[in-house]
Amino acid sequence: ETGVTQTPRHLVMGMTNKKSLKCEQHLGHNAMYWYKQSAKKPLELMFVYSLEERVENNSVPSRFSPECPNSSHLFLHLHTLQPEDSALYLCASSQDFGRVSGANVLTFGAGSRLTVL
Amino acid sequence: GQQLNQSPQSMFIQEGEDVSMNCTSSSIFNTWLWYKQDPGEGPVLLIALYKAGELTSNGRLTAQFGITRKDSFLNISASIPSDVGIYFCAGYNNDMRFGAGTRLTVKP
């Protein structure tokens, strides 16, 4: 496996369910990210982890809970979501975080398409 | 603020035509990036620009980092059907900001 792998690719859940999205990167990168992508809107940064420490949390509702157990894995735990949370959730990684150089270039996974009923 | 204004929102062109899209901001960025997203996939990096005035090509793609550091453009020459997708600009200055995308449709 190479690059950034996300599972599941598609997820349908009810508002009372608890589910998790998983991301794994095989690039040896030190930073990992969760983005939300809604139609016709810019990508919205949700969370950033650098060397397994959370470094940014952009006012994301607490029904989204990230977890980074090691530098290669990132999870997004979902509970009591709302229909407006339906979107494509993209995981990304970069060599480093916060440096002005090629080290901040993001490599994205294919995304997890979430539908909340 | 650091919002990126990307235009046009969408383009419908004939195969073989050239394409031009751009991104502007009221803020200065230290890095400009262009990504392409195919249907059902994540964005893939096309070109990265690190210096004001830099002009970089990648096959039929050419991108430039504006002199003012507040804008960038992407040109695609002699478009082909597989150029279809959404093109995103991104600017980096402490964090990465994205444009809303340009949706390109190429008619054979």
Chai-1 contact restraints between the chains, C-beta under 6 A:
chainA,res_idxA,chainB,res_idxB,connection_type,confidence,min_distance_angstrom,max_distance_angstrom,comment,restraint_id
A,K41,B,A100,contact,1.0,0.0,6.0,A-B,restraint_1
A,P42,B,F98,contact,1.0,0.0,6.0,A-B,restraint_2
A,P42,B,A100,contact,1.0,0.0,6.0,A-B,restraint_3
A,L43,B,F98,contact,1.0,0.0,6.0,A-B,restraint_4
A,L90,B,G42,contact,1.0,0.0,6.0,A-B,restraint_5
A,V100,B,N30,contact,1.0,0.0,6.0,A-B,restraint_6
A,N104,B,Y92,contact,1.0,0.0,6.0,A-B,restraint_7
A,V105,B,A48,contact,1.0,0.0,6.0,A-B,restraint_8
A,F108,B,G42,contact,1.0,0.0,6.0,A-B,restraint_9
A,F108,B,P43,contact,1.0,0.0,6.0,A-B,restraint_10
A,G109,B,G42,contact,1.0,0.0,6.0,A-B,restraint_11
A,A110,B,E41,contact,1.0,0.0,6.0,A-B,restraint_12
A,A110,B,G42,contact,1.0,0.0,6.0,A-B,restraint_13
A,G111,B,G42,contact,1.0,0.0,6.0,A-B,restraint_14
